[in-house]
Amino acid sequence: MDFQEEPGRIFAMQDGTLIAEITFPEQDGVAVFDHTFVDGSLRGRGVADQLVRAAVRQVRGRGGKARLVCSYARSWFANHPEEADLLER
């Protein structure tokens, strides 16, 4: 899947319709992972995992830290302790 990237947002469109998205706007210098969406037609294909990984790369690339508000992001980080250093303390 081809994702489009903006600061604090990674998403995919199909025929003008949003089909996948993660948002992580910066607040006080910290990327706040606040929303993950995957269209029902794509669920179970690892798209949400790909979105979080892409967001992690973006945040790491700018030397940032992350705060988790989104339940999927919290679950993802709990299952990927190797990425815990990205989380704000």
SVG drawing of the C-alpha trace seen along z (x, -y; Angstrom):
<svg xmlns="http://www.w3.org/2000/svg" viewBox="-16 -23 33 33">
<polyline fill="none" stroke="black" stroke-width="0.4" points="0.0,0.0 1.3,-3.5 1.0,-5.9 1.2,-9.6 3.1,-11.4 2.6,-14.8 4.1,-16.1 2.0,-14.3 -0.1,-12.4 0.2,-9.3 -2.6,-8.1 -3.8,-6.3 -6.6,-7.3 -8.4,-5.2 -10.6,-6.8 -10.7,-10.0 -11.8,-8.2 -9.7,-8.0 -9.0,-4.3 -6.3,-4.4 -4.8,-7.0 -2.8,-7.6 -2.5,-11.1 0.2,-12.2 0.2,-16.0 3.0,-17.6 2.1,-19.1 4.7,-20.7 7.4,-19.0 5.9,-15.5 4.1,-13.6 0.7,-12.6 -0.5,-9.4 -4.2,-10.1 -6.0,-8.3 -5.6,-5.2 -8.2,-4.4 -8.4,-1.5 -11.3,-0.9 -13.2,2.3 -12.3,3.7 -8.6,3.7 -8.8,4.9 -6.8,8.0 -4.1,7.2 -1.6,5.5 -2.4,2.0 -2.6,0.4 0.7,2.0 2.3,0.5 0.8,-2.9 2.3,-2.9 5.7,-1.7 5.7,-4.6 4.8,-7.1 7.5,-5.7 10.0,-6.2 8.8,-9.8 9.0,-10.7 12.4,-9.0 13.6,-10.8 13.1,-14.2 14.4,-13.0 11.1,-13.3 9.2,-11.4 5.7,-10.0 2.7,-10.1 0.0,-7.5 -3.7,-8.4 -5.0,-6.0 -5.9,-2.6 -4.4,-0.8 -1.1,-2.7 -1.0,-1.8 -1.5,1.9 1.0,1.8 3.7,0.3 2.9,2.8 3.6,5.6 6.8,3.9 8.9,3.2 11.9,2.6 10.3,-0.8 9.7,-1.9 12.6,-4.3 10.4,-6.5 7.9,-7.1 8.0,-10.2 8.9,-9.6"/>
</svg>
